[in-house]
Amino acid sequence: MTRSIRLLLSTCVFAATAATGATAMAQDWPNRPVKLVVPFPAGGPTDMIGREVAEVLRAEFKQPVIVENRPGGNGTLGLGVLAKAPADGYTLGLVAITVAIAPHLGNAGFDSFKDFTYISNVASTTPVLVAAKDAPYSTLSELVTYAKTNPGKLAYGTPGVGTIPHLAVELFQTQAGVQFNHIPYKGAQQQIQDLIGGSTQLDSQSSLVVAGPQIKAGRIKPLAVLSEQRSPQLPDTPTAKESGYPGLVVAPWFGIGGPAGLPPEVVQKVHAALAKGFERSDVQEKFTSNGNVIHISRSPAEFRQYASTEFARWGKVIKDGGIKGE
């Protein structure tokens, strides 16, 4: 046997052994703690989703699932960390709608489809457009009429340039033929306080976590929710779709994924665990009580396709609006 043939056989044996070992490891997964990267600050509405998902996986796998908050860059920093993690299944992450937005605004630090394994969508929040309680408009129709007769007088707050609340209003302006003044903030709480104090006249929120209590207290009023259907938390508030803007359906979504190249066995185990865990009534109650809507993908491929559709949609909004990253 020549040296080259021996070398070839040795390489084949090594590759086969490595593949068999990797499959065995995936089948045994998880046999130690799993880390879940949440690319947003602790204590916020997104962190709440991440921690509830961690509880679901912890219960299904009987292993610790440790949440690691890696905020920064509106989610891009944490997603960059996830993209560079070992593809062994022991680092998963909350893959947010950020992957469909950030690359259109500049250097995101990751490729939305080459750098991640998509496993399942999990939930979306309920965006809401709110106004000061004494504003001379209480519906989207009245807001549009007021804006057209008072050009340049309305300012609205959002958590920042390129965030879903900002892009949602950009979409609304295009559809309604109006123009507002954008005031970016660094947090949803400050937005609401400035709306109550009169510094702004409108406010765009990505969820009901901050706006909901202020609405119930009568300090601000909702004009419309931007979800597909009315929210159980605000049953008397119409959707933008009902209000004459069928294209203004916005779903800030949050799913679970990992770095590219996760073993298929791990992907299927995580997907199955999420599907099973979210059948529990107590889990459903925790999510929906804050205005979240559960969206478990039927398959990892479906989640990836959904992310691709969202990538194209928000890319167009950003391009049409001439929006540049900060």
ROMI-437365 format. One record per residue (C-alpha): residue in three letters; y, x, z. Coordinates in steps of 0.25 Angstrom, whole numbers, plus 5000, padded with zeros to 4 digits. Each point is the difference from the previous one (the first is absolute). Layout:
N
+------+------+------+------+
! type !   py !   px !   pz !
+------+------+------+------+
!  ALA !    Y !    X !    Z !
...
+------+------+------+------+
END
This chain:
326
+------+------+------+------+
! type !   py !   px !   pz !
+------+------+------+------+
!  MET ! 5000 ! 5000 ! 5000 !
!  THR ! 5013 ! 5006 ! 4996 !
!  ARG ! 5012 ! 5002 ! 5010 !
!  SER ! 5008 ! 4989 ! 4992 !
!  ILE ! 4989 ! 4990 ! 5001 !
!  ARG ! 4998 ! 5003 ! 5015 !
!  LEU ! 5015 ! 4998 ! 5002 !
!  LEU ! 5001 ! 4987 ! 4993 !
!  LEU ! 4988 ! 4995 ! 5008 !
!  SER ! 5006 ! 5004 ! 5013 !
!  THR ! 5013 ! 4993 ! 4996 !
!  CYS ! 4993 ! 4987 ! 4997 !
!  VAL ! 4992 ! 5001 ! 5013 !
!  PHE ! 5013 ! 5002 ! 5008 !
!  ALA ! 5007 ! 4989 ! 4993 !
!  ALA ! 4989 ! 4990 ! 5002 !
!  THR ! 4999 ! 5004 ! 5015 !
!  ALA ! 5015 ! 4999 ! 5002 !
!  ALA ! 4999 ! 4986 ! 4993 !
!  THR ! 4989 ! 4995 ! 5009 !
!  GLY ! 5007 ! 5006 ! 5012 !
!  ALA ! 5013 ! 4992 ! 4996 !
!  THR ! 4992 ! 4987 ! 4998 !
!  ALA ! 4993 ! 5002 ! 5013 !
!  MET ! 5013 ! 5002 ! 5008 !
!  ALA ! 5006 ! 4988 ! 4993 !
!  GLN ! 4989 ! 4991 ! 5004 !
!  ASP ! 5001 ! 5005 ! 5014 !
!  TRP ! 5015 ! 4998 ! 5000 !
!  PRO ! 5007 ! 4998 ! 5010 !
!  ASN ! 4994 ! 5008 ! 5011 !
!  ARG ! 5013 ! 5005 ! 5006 !
!  PRO ! 5014 ! 4995 ! 5002 !
!  VAL ! 5008 ! 4995 ! 4987 !
!  LYS ! 5015 ! 5003 ! 4999 !
!  LEU ! 5008 ! 4989 ! 4993 !
!  VAL ! 5014 ! 5005 ! 4995 !
!  VAL ! 5011 ! 4990 ! 5001 !
!  PRO ! 5012 ! 5004 ! 4992 !
!  PHE ! 5010 ! 4993 ! 5008 !
!  PRO ! 5006 ! 5001 ! 5015 !
!  ALA ! 4992 ! 4995 ! 5012 !
!  GLY ! 5004 ! 4987 ! 5005 !
!  GLY ! 5005 ! 4994 ! 4987 !
!  PRO ! 4994 ! 4988 ! 4992 !
!  THR ! 4992 ! 5010 ! 4991 !
!  ASP ! 4994 ! 5007 ! 5012 !
!  MET ! 4996 ! 4987 ! 5006 !
!  ILE ! 4991 ! 4998 ! 4987 !
!  GLY ! 4995 ! 5014 ! 5001 !
!  ARG ! 4995 ! 4998 ! 5014 !
!  GLU ! 4994 ! 4987 ! 4998 !
!  VAL ! 4992 ! 5006 ! 4988 !
!  ALA ! 4996 ! 5011 ! 5009 !
!  GLU ! 4995 ! 4990 ! 5010 !
!  VAL ! 4992 ! 4993 ! 4990 !
!  LEU ! 4993 ! 5013 ! 4994 !
!  ARG ! 4998 ! 5005 ! 5015 !
!  ALA ! 4992 ! 4987 ! 5003 !
!  GLU ! 4992 ! 5001 ! 4987 !
!  PHE ! 4997 ! 5015 ! 5000 !
!  LYS ! 4998 ! 5002 ! 5015 !
!  GLN ! 5008 ! 5013 ! 4999 !
!  PRO ! 5015 ! 5003 ! 5004 !
!  VAL ! 5010 ! 4997 ! 4990 !
!  ILE ! 5013 ! 5008 ! 5003 !
!  VAL ! 5013 ! 4996 ! 4995 !
!  GLU ! 5009 ! 5012 ! 4995 !
!  ASN ! 5014 ! 4996 ! 4997 !
!  ARG ! 5006 ! 5008 ! 4989 !
!  PRO ! 5014 ! 4994 ! 4997 !
!  GLY ! 5010 ! 5005 ! 4991 !
!  GLY ! 5006 ! 4998 ! 4986 !
!  ASN ! 4997 ! 4985 ! 5000 !
!  GLY ! 4985 ! 5002 ! 5001 !
!  THR ! 4999 ! 5012 ! 4990 !
!  LEU ! 4998 ! 5011 ! 5011 !
!  GLY ! 4988 ! 4993 ! 5006 !
!  LEU ! 4994 ! 4997 ! 4986 !
!  GLY ! 5001 ! 5014 ! 4997 !
!  VAL ! 4993 ! 5004 ! 5012 !
!  LEU ! 4989 ! 4990 ! 4996 !
!  ALA ! 4999 ! 5005 ! 4986 !
!  LYS ! 4997 ! 5015 ! 5005 !
!  ALA ! 4990 ! 4996 ! 5010 !
!  PRO ! 4985 ! 5004 ! 4999 !
!  ALA ! 4992 ! 4989 ! 4992 !
!  ASP ! 4990 ! 4999 ! 5011 !
!  GLY ! 5003 ! 4986 ! 5005 !
!  TYR ! 5005 ! 5005 ! 5013 !
!  THR ! 5015 ! 4998 ! 4996 !
!  LEU ! 5004 ! 4987 ! 4994 !
!  GLY ! 5014 ! 4994 ! 4999 !
!  LEU ! 5008 ! 4988 ! 4999 !
!  VAL ! 5003 ! 4999 ! 4985 !
!  ALA ! 5013 ! 4992 ! 4999 !
!  ILE ! 5008 ! 4994 ! 4988 !
!  THR ! 5008 ! 5014 ! 5001 !
!  VAL ! 4990 ! 5005 ! 4990 !
!  ALA ! 5005 ! 4990 ! 4990 !
!  ILE ! 5014 ! 5004 ! 5002 !
!  ALA ! 5003 ! 5014 ! 5005 !
!  PRO ! 4996 ! 5007 ! 4987 !
!  HIS ! 5010 ! 4992 ! 4992 !
!  LEU ! 5011 ! 5005 ! 5009 !
!  GLY ! 4998 ! 5015 ! 4999 !
!  ASN ! 4990 ! 5010 ! 5005 !
!  ALA ! 4991 ! 4993 ! 5009 !
!  GLY ! 4991 ! 5012 ! 5003 !
!  PHE ! 4987 ! 4993 ! 4995 !
!  ASP ! 4994 ! 4993 ! 4988 !
!  SER ! 4998 ! 4985 ! 5003 !
!  PHE ! 4986 ! 5000 ! 4993 !
!  LYS ! 4995 ! 5014 ! 4999 !
!  ASP ! 5002 ! 5003 ! 5015 !
!  PHE ! 4994 ! 4988 ! 5007 !
!  THR ! 4987 ! 4992 ! 5001 !
!  TYR ! 5003 ! 4985 ! 5001 !
!  ILE ! 4991 ! 4992 ! 5009 !
!  SER ! 5006 ! 4987 ! 5003 !
!  ASN ! 5013 ! 4992 ! 5001 !
!  VAL ! 5001 ! 4995 ! 5014 !
!  ALA ! 5013 ! 4992 ! 5002 !
!  SER ! 5014 ! 4997 ! 4996 !
!  THR ! 5012 ! 4996 ! 5008 !
!  THR ! 5010 ! 4988 ! 4997 !
!  PRO ! 5014 ! 5005 ! 4995 !
!  VAL ! 5011 ! 4991 ! 5003 !
!  LEU ! 5015 ! 5000 ! 4996 !
!  VAL ! 5009 ! 4995 ! 5012 !
!  ALA ! 5014 ! 4997 ! 5002 !
!  ALA ! 5010 ! 4999 ! 5011 !
!  LYS ! 4999 ! 4987 ! 5008 !
!  ASP ! 5014 ! 4995 ! 4995 !
!  ALA ! 4999 ! 5005 ! 4986 !
!  PRO ! 5005 ! 4990 ! 4990 !
!  TYR ! 4986 ! 4999 ! 4993 !
!  SER ! 4986 ! 4996 ! 5005 !
!  THR ! 4992 ! 5001 ! 4987 !
!  LEU ! 4998 ! 5010 ! 4989 !
!  SER ! 5007 ! 4990 ! 4991 !
!  GLU ! 5012 ! 4999 ! 5009 !
!  LEU ! 5000 ! 5015 ! 5001 !
!  VAL ! 5001 ! 5002 ! 4985 !
!  THR ! 5011 ! 4990 ! 4999 !
!  TYR ! 5008 ! 5007 ! 5011 !
!  ALA ! 4997 ! 5014 ! 4994 !
!  LYS ! 5005 ! 4996 ! 4986 !
!  THR ! 5013 ! 4994 ! 5005 !
!  ASN ! 5002 ! 5011 ! 5010 !
!  PRO ! 4997 ! 5013 ! 4992 !
!  GLY ! 4999 ! 5013 ! 5008 !
!  LYS ! 5001 ! 4993 ! 5014 !
!  LEU ! 4985 ! 5000 ! 5004 !
!  ALA ! 4994 ! 5012 ! 5007 !
!  TYR ! 4985 ! 5001 ! 5003 !
!  GLY ! 4992 ! 5009 ! 5009 !
!  THR ! 4987 ! 5007 ! 4998 !
!  PRO ! 4992 ! 5011 ! 5006 !
!  GLY ! 5004 ! 5009 ! 4989 !
!  VAL ! 5000 ! 5003 ! 4985 !
!  GLY ! 4987 ! 4998 ! 4993 !
!  THR ! 4994 ! 4992 ! 5011 !
!  ILE ! 4994 ! 4986 ! 4997 !
!  PRO ! 5011 ! 4992 ! 5006 !
!  HIS ! 5010 ! 5008 ! 4991 !
!  LEU ! 4991 ! 4998 ! 4988 !
!  ALA ! 4998 ! 4985 ! 5003 !
!  VAL ! 5015 ! 4998 ! 5000 !
!  GLU ! 5002 ! 5008 ! 4987 !
!  LEU ! 4989 ! 4991 ! 4994 !
!  PHE ! 5007 ! 4987 ! 5005 !
!  GLN ! 5014 ! 5005 ! 4995 !
!  THR ! 4994 ! 5002 ! 4986 !
!  GLN ! 4994 ! 4986 ! 5000 !
!  ALA ! 5012 ! 4993 ! 5005 !
!  GLY ! 5011 ! 5008 ! 4993 !
!  VAL ! 5007 ! 5004 ! 5013 !
!  GLN ! 5004 ! 5013 ! 5006 !
!  PHE ! 5001 ! 5003 ! 5015 !
!  ASN ! 5004 ! 5013 ! 5007 !
!  HIS ! 4988 ! 5008 ! 5006 !
!  ILE ! 5001 ! 5006 ! 5014 !
!  PRO ! 4988 ! 5009 ! 5003 !
!  TYR ! 4996 ! 5001 ! 5014 !
!  LYS ! 4990 ! 5009 ! 5008 !
!  GLY ! 4993 ! 4988 ! 5007 !
!  ALA ! 4998 ! 4985 ! 5000 !
!  GLN ! 5006 ! 4998 ! 5014 !
!  GLN ! 5013 ! 5006 ! 4996 !
!  GLN ! 5001 ! 4991 ! 4987 !
!  ILE ! 4998 ! 4988 ! 5008 !
!  GLN ! 5010 ! 5003 ! 5011 !
!  ASP ! 5011 ! 5003 ! 4989 !
!  LEU ! 4996 ! 4987 ! 4993 !
!  ILE ! 5002 ! 4993 ! 5013 !
!  GLY ! 5013 ! 5007 ! 5003 !
!  GLY ! 5006 ! 4997 ! 4986 !
!  SER ! 5000 ! 5014 ! 4994 !
!  THR ! 4991 ! 4995 ! 4989 !
!  GLN ! 4998 ! 4986 ! 4994 !
!  LEU ! 4985 ! 5001 ! 4996 !
!  ASP ! 4988 ! 5007 ! 5005 !
!  SER ! 4987 ! 5003 ! 4993 !
!  GLN ! 4988 ! 5003 ! 5009 !
!  SER ! 4986 ! 5004 ! 4996 !
!  SER ! 4993 ! 4991 ! 5011 !
!  LEU ! 5003 ! 4990 ! 5011 !
!  VAL ! 4997 ! 5010 ! 5011 !
!  VAL ! 5015 ! 5003 ! 5002 !
!  ALA ! 5006 ! 4988 ! 4993 !
!  GLY ! 4991 ! 4989 ! 5006 !
!  PRO ! 5005 ! 5000 ! 5015 !
!  GLN ! 5015 ! 5000 ! 4995 !
!  ILE ! 4997 ! 4988 ! 4991 !
!  LYS ! 4993 ! 4993 ! 5011 !
!  ALA ! 5012 ! 5003 ! 5010 !
!  GLY ! 5010 ! 4994 ! 4989 !
!  ARG ! 5007 ! 5013 ! 4999 !
!  ILE ! 4998 ! 5001 ! 4985 !
!  LYS ! 4994 ! 4990 ! 4989 !
!  PRO ! 4989 ! 5002 ! 4990 !
!  LEU ! 5004 ! 4997 ! 4985 !
!  ALA ! 4986 ! 5003 ! 4995 !
!  VAL ! 4987 ! 5007 ! 5002 !
!  LEU ! 4995 ! 5008 ! 4988 !
!  SER ! 4986 ! 4998 ! 5002 !
!  GLU ! 4990 ! 4992 ! 4991 !
!  GLN ! 5000 ! 4989 ! 5010 !
!  ARG ! 5008 ! 4995 ! 5011 !
!  SER ! 4998 ! 5007 ! 5013 !
!  PRO ! 4993 ! 4993 ! 5012 !
!  GLN ! 5011 ! 5007 ! 5009 !
!  LEU ! 5011 ! 4993 ! 4991 !
!  PRO ! 4994 ! 4987 ! 4995 !
!  ASP ! 5014 ! 4994 ! 4997 !
!  THR ! 5004 ! 5012 ! 4992 !
!  PRO ! 4998 ! 4999 ! 4985 !
!  THR ! 4994 ! 5012 ! 4991 !
!  ALA ! 5009 ! 5006 ! 4990 !
!  LYS ! 4990 ! 4995 ! 4990 !
!  GLU ! 5003 ! 4986 ! 5005 !
!  SER ! 5014 ! 5002 ! 4999 !
!  GLY ! 5000 ! 5003 ! 4985 !
!  TYR ! 4997 ! 5015 ! 5000 !
!  PRO ! 4985 ! 5000 ! 4996 !
!  GLY ! 5001 ! 5015 ! 4997 !
!  LEU ! 5005 ! 5003 ! 5014 !
!  VAL ! 4986 ! 5001 ! 5007 !
!  VAL ! 4999 ! 5013 ! 5008 !
!  ALA ! 4989 ! 5005 ! 5008 !
!  PRO ! 5002 ! 5013 ! 5008 !
!  TRP ! 4985 ! 5004 ! 5001 !
!  PHE ! 4992 ! 5009 ! 5008 !
!  GLY ! 4986 ! 5005 ! 4997 !
!  ILE ! 4990 ! 5010 ! 5004 !
!  GLY ! 4997 ! 5013 ! 4992 !
!  GLY ! 4997 ! 5014 ! 5001 !
!  PRO ! 5002 ! 5013 ! 4992 !
!  ALA ! 4994 ! 5001 ! 4986 !
!  GLY ! 4985 ! 5003 ! 5000 !
!  LEU ! 4995 ! 4992 ! 5012 !
!  PRO ! 4985 ! 4998 ! 4999 !
!  PRO ! 4996 ! 4986 ! 4994 !
!  GLU ! 4991 ! 4998 ! 5012 !
!  VAL ! 5012 ! 5001 ! 5009 !
!  VAL ! 5009 ! 4992 ! 4992 !
!  GLN ! 4990 ! 4988 ! 5000 !
!  LYS ! 4998 ! 5002 ! 5015 !
!  VAL ! 5015 ! 4998 ! 5003 !
!  HIS ! 5002 ! 4989 ! 4990 !
!  ALA ! 4988 ! 4992 ! 5006 !
!  ALA ! 5005 ! 5003 ! 5014 !
!  LEU ! 5014 ! 4994 ! 4997 !
!  ALA ! 4994 ! 4988 ! 4993 !
!  LYS ! 4991 ! 4997 ! 5012 !
!  GLY ! 5011 ! 5003 ! 5010 !
!  PHE ! 5010 ! 4991 ! 4994 !
!  GLU ! 4991 ! 4989 ! 5001 !
!  ARG ! 5002 ! 4999 ! 5015 !
!  SER ! 5009 ! 4989 ! 5004 !
!  ASP ! 5007 ! 5009 ! 5011 !
!  VAL ! 5003 ! 5011 ! 4990 !
!  GLN ! 5006 ! 4989 ! 4990 !
!  GLU ! 5008 ! 4995 ! 5011 !
!  LYS ! 5006 ! 5013 ! 5004 !
!  PHE ! 5004 ! 5003 ! 4985 !
!  THR ! 5006 ! 4986 ! 4997 !
!  SER ! 5007 ! 4998 ! 5013 !
!  ASN ! 5011 ! 5010 ! 4995 !
!  GLY ! 5001 ! 4993 ! 4986 !
!  ASN ! 4990 ! 5009 ! 4993 !
!  VAL ! 4991 ! 4995 ! 4990 !
!  ILE ! 4986 ! 5006 ! 4999 !
!  HIS ! 4995 ! 5005 ! 4986 !
!  ILE ! 4987 ! 5007 ! 5000 !
!  SER ! 4996 ! 5005 ! 4986 !
!  ARG ! 4987 ! 4996 ! 4994 !
!  SER ! 4998 ! 5014 ! 4997 !
!  PRO ! 5006 ! 5014 ! 5000 !
!  ALA ! 5002 ! 4999 ! 4985 !
!  GLU ! 5008 ! 4987 ! 5002 !
!  PHE ! 5009 ! 5006 ! 5010 !
!  ARG ! 5003 ! 5012 ! 4990 !
!  GLN ! 5003 ! 4990 ! 4989 !
!  TYR ! 5009 ! 4993 ! 5009 !
!  ALA ! 5008 ! 5012 ! 5004 !
!  SER ! 5001 ! 5004 ! 4985 !
!  THR ! 5006 ! 4987 ! 4997 !
!  GLU ! 5010 ! 5001 ! 5011 !
!  PHE ! 5003 ! 5014 ! 4995 !
!  ALA ! 5004 ! 4995 ! 4987 !
!  ARG ! 5008 ! 4988 ! 5005 !
!  TRP ! 5009 ! 5008 ! 5010 !
!  GLY ! 5002 ! 5011 ! 4990 !
!  LYS ! 5006 ! 4990 ! 4991 !
!  VAL ! 5009 ! 4995 ! 5011 !
!  ILE ! 5005 ! 5014 ! 5004 !
!  LYS ! 5002 ! 5004 ! 4985 !
!  ASP ! 5008 ! 4987 ! 4997 !
!  GLY ! 5008 ! 5001 ! 5012 !
!  GLY ! 5003 ! 5015 ! 4998 !
!  ILE ! 4996 ! 5002 ! 5014 !
!  LYS ! 4999 ! 5015 ! 5005 !
!  GLY ! 4993 ! 5006 ! 5012 !
!  GLU ! 5009 ! 5005 ! 5012 !
+------+------+------+------+
END
